[in-house]
Amino acid sequence: MDFAFTPDQELLRATARGLLARECPPALLRAHIKDLSAADPLWDHLKEFSELGTGPTVDLCVFMEELGFVAAPGPFFASAVLGAPLLDAVDSDLLPKVLSGAQTVTVALAGADGQWVMNAEAGKTFVPEAATVDLVVAVAGDGTVVLLDHPSMRRVETIDTTRPLYEVDASAGGTSIGRIDAATLDEVLAHATVALAAEMVGTARRLLAMTLQYAKDRHQFGVPIGSFQAVQHKLADMSLDVERAWSAVYYAAMTVEVGDDDRHRAVHVAKAAAGEAAKRAAKDGIQIHGGIGYTWEHDLHLFMRRAFASEALLGTTGWHHDRLADLLIN
Amino acid sequence: MHLAWGPEEEEFRAELVAFLEANTPAEVLSRSDFAVAIRRAEDTELIPQWARDWQAKLFDHGWMIPGYPPELGGRNATPVQTLVYLEEMASRSVPRSVHFPGYAIVAPTLLEFGTEEQRALAPAAIRGDTVWCIGMSEPNAGSDLAGLQTRAELDGDHFVINGQKVWTSYATEAKLCCCYVRTDPDAAKHRGISMLIVDMSTPGIEIRPLHHLNGQADFAEVFFTDVAVPRKNLVGDLNDGWRLTQGSLAHERAGLWVESVSRLEQTIAGLIGLARRVGVAEDPIVRRRIGEVSERASSLRALGYKGFTSFAQGSSAPEHSYLKLASSELGKALFELGMEIQGPYGPVTDNERSYDSGRWVLGLFMSFANTIAGGSSEIQRNIIAQRVLGLPR
């Protein structure tokens, strides 16, 4: 059991960190609120990394954690993390262009209840980036994977401006590109879920880092507020949640990468732990920031929005707790 | 990043498993359920004979502290092999010893800081032949340990001790005590402390057993009145005792979490069995709560392995404080959930009217000690905030 990154993974992390610090400042997130195309220059850099989507899971998580740290907008999650593995599973000839970054794709699966499970409904929900990608593929109730032909869609406003979500009407149909069975779809989703959890740990780390810095800088009563035990203990608990979520995520990534028997349980643990860490970092982060954190001008809310929205995507914390119970009790 | 252990570790594990399957005492096997950590009401002896025999046998076969050489009850195991050992012992709920001070704290301290004569006491401490206690906490020195006031004055070739220790585990059984005393009352509080080896039969020592809130007693108050201790019993340098409080099994410290995390997992398995027997295993609220606590325990196991990786790479890992804090707090939550599952029967301890003979409420009461002893949860949060996150004092 070895949690150390390989030199290649260290290099990937450093490369991503440097690139994103330069190309994805909070100003980009703000510009993206009014104009989704503001994320296009960033995508020109990120598309080079699309192959990570079907590569080793730990590597993908390393990259996603860094994307989460800056709450990067754009189609990487939809296209490389969700779309590419689905195309790969049905052996689609659309895959090479997606992996090269020449084309982007997203996946429409959830029905009206918003759960990412196979269903026969034509009205698909929570489809990320549907209007900004080149291709939308839907999974039908019998597992048929359909490349939709100019589907009608509607953006559904959420609290998170960084990852636009859409309702997509799949009733007009399109071209069948293959068929996926439920077990294989579970594998695709497990892979995407642990990657999303890694991204959430990155966002939680960002919220913790901003809050920690603020607690050291902000003075009241003549001392830094971070010297008060009440503030220290909140930060200690935030940090504990981030640490255990990080560990749960990379453990799950290792199990998914090698197809270990423990992988489904581990992914539920990872997503739930990441959900708890992200929400605690957001809630206690704003509390420690006080009034300034409640303003539009301060960047904290950009990451807080991402934290809450990701917690609800691909299964809430409670949903994953329930699936864990199913595995343990039955 | 790798999931599996190497062949060297698995070979080591196989050897241990063969030994355990052939030798684990019946008294351990008979209680290999989730409540193994909880001493039963019918246990009258603090250190029963079977436990003494078992510890000696582990020592003689090199399975007491595998990282030590054979003369100290080990087999020169690597750090990873030691983790495998702790993992396997914990998953089988097999204790090494029922009294920790001698093998876990005294022996490593004597080996590191003691004179040749003092180091010679280590094998018997590890084998359990000599029962030790440690005189640390005092009525006014708990979390603030360096504030201890028990005085030792040098008088010719003897120290003379006056004062009081409290929460002294196994004091009633101990032959010897590693006692922290103040030898320079004028120095800064961390600088005036020394450690002395005290024979518990010395005149002037009075021991009063201290009962837990559940009625059991495994620690005591110890009173010292003009207790004479030979000067040669000073461990380390005079007034340098604070440094010795850090002494413990350094090579095992990075793996000690395995035991508490395994116990949490076994307790969760017990919770599931309880929920079935009470008839609430299909209740959605109960199921979600069980999923939640299971997620917590699993993430702590992952964090433990992550911390061990840093340790094995030679960096001092902060994970110990995270794991101590989180596992002791989760332990309380598990027993509380066990009570909640039983509804009105939660507090019932009547053997004929309760589930599991009231283990859940008794376990909850015992678990209160775990967020206090060994550095309370508040102290752990202070450590994380100040030493890990770098917040100002």
Boltz contact constraints between the chains, C-beta under 6 A:
constraints:
  - contact:
      token1: [A, 1]
      token2: [B, 305]
      max_distance: 6.0
  - contact:
      token1: [A, 2]
      token2: [B, 2]
      max_distance: 6.0
  - contact:
      token1: [A, 2]
      token2: [B, 309]
      max_distance: 6.0
  - contact:
      token1: [A, 3]
      token2: [B, 305]
      max_distance: 6.0
  - contact:
      token1: [A, 3]
      token2: [B, 306]
      max_distance: 6.0
  - contact:
      token1: [A, 3]
      token2: [B, 309]
      max_distance: 6.0
  - contact:
      token1: [A, 4]
      token2: [B, 309]
      max_distance: 6.0
  - contact:
      token1: [A, 58]
      token2: [B, 1]
      max_distance: 6.0
  - contact:
      token1: [A, 212]
      token2: [B, 389]
      max_distance: 6.0
  - contact:
      token1: [A, 224]
      token2: [B, 392]
      max_distance: 6.0
  - contact:
      token1: [A, 226]
      token2: [B, 391]
      max_distance: 6.0
  - contact:
      token1: [A, 227]
      token2: [B, 392]
      max_distance: 6.0
  - contact:
      token1: [A, 232]
      token2: [B, 385]
      max_distance: 6.0
  - contact:
      token1: [A, 232]
      token2: [B, 391]
      max_distance: 6.0
  - contact:
      token1: [A, 233]
      token2: [B, 381]
      max_distance: 6.0
  - contact:
      token1: [A, 235]
      token2: [B, 385]
      max_distance: 6.0
  - contact:
      token1: [A, 235]
      token2: [B, 389]
      max_distance: 6.0
  - contact:
      token1: [A, 236]
      token2: [B, 381]
      max_distance: 6.0
  - contact:
      token1: [A, 236]
      token2: [B, 384]
      max_distance: 6.0
  - contact:
      token1: [A, 236]
      token2: [B, 385]
      max_distance: 6.0
  - contact:
      token1: [A, 240]
      token2: [B, 322]
      max_distance: 6.0
  - contact:
      token1: [A, 240]
      token2: [B, 326]
      max_distance: 6.0
  - contact:
      token1: [A, 243]
      token2: [B, 303]
      max_distance: 6.0
  - contact:
      token1: [A, 243]
      token2: [B, 322]
      max_distance: 6.0
  - contact:
      token1: [A, 244]
      token2: [B, 299]
      max_distance: 6.0
  - contact:
      token1: [A, 244]
      token2: [B, 300]
      max_distance: 6.0
  - contact:
      token1: [A, 244]
      token2: [B, 303]
      max_distance: 6.0
  - contact:
      token1: [A, 247]
      token2: [B, 302]
      max_distance: 6.0
  - contact:
      token1: [A, 247]
      token2: [B, 303]
      max_distance: 6.0
  - contact:
      token1: [A, 247]
      token2: [B, 306]
      max_distance: 6.0
  - contact:
      token1: [A, 248]
      token2: [B, 299]
      max_distance: 6.0
  - contact:
      token1: [A, 248]
      token2: [B, 302]
      max_distance: 6.0
  - contact:
      token1: [A, 251]
      token2: [B, 302]
      max_distance: 6.0
  - contact:
      token1: [A, 254]
      token2: [B, 1]
      max_distance: 6.0
  - contact:
      token1: [A, 254]
      token2: [B, 3]
      max_distance: 6.0
  - contact:
      token1: [A, 269]
      token2: [B, 295]
      max_distance: 6.0
  - contact:
      token1: [A, 269]
      token2: [B, 298]
      max_distance: 6.0
  - contact:
      token1: [A, 269]
      token2: [B, 299]
      max_distance: 6.0
  - contact:
      token1: [A, 272]
      token2: [B, 295]
      max_distance: 6.0
  - contact:
      token1: [A, 273]
      token2: [B, 295]
      max_distance: 6.0
  - contact:
      token1: [A, 273]
      token2: [B, 299]
      max_distance: 6.0
  - contact:
      token1: [A, 318]
      token2: [B, 288]
      max_distance: 6.0
  - contact:
      token1: [A, 321]
      token2: [B, 288]
      max_distance: 6.0
  - contact:
      token1: [A, 321]
      token2: [B, 291]
      max_distance: 6.0
  - contact:
      token1: [A, 321]
      token2: [B, 292]
      max_distance: 6.0
  - contact:
      token1: [A, 322]
      token2: [B, 288]
      max_distance: 6.0
  - contact:
      token1: [A, 322]
      token2: [B, 291]
      max_distance: 6.0
  - contact:
      token1: [A, 324]
      token2: [B, 291]
      max_distance: 6.0
  - contact:
      token1: [A, 324]
      token2: [B, 294]
      max_distance: 6.0
  - contact:
      token1: [A, 324]
      token2: [B, 295]
      max_distance: 6.0
  - contact:
      token1: [A, 325]
      token2: [B, 287]
      max_distance: 6.0
  - contact:
      token1: [A, 325]
      token2: [B, 290]
      max_distance: 6.0
  - contact:
      token1: [A, 325]
      token2: [B, 291]
      max_distance: 6.0
  - contact:
      token1: [A, 328]
      token2: [B, 294]
      max_distance: 6.0
  - contact:
      token1: [A, 329]
      token2: [B, 272]
      max_distance: 6.0
  - contact:
      token1: [A, 329]
      token2: [B, 281]
      max_distance: 6.0
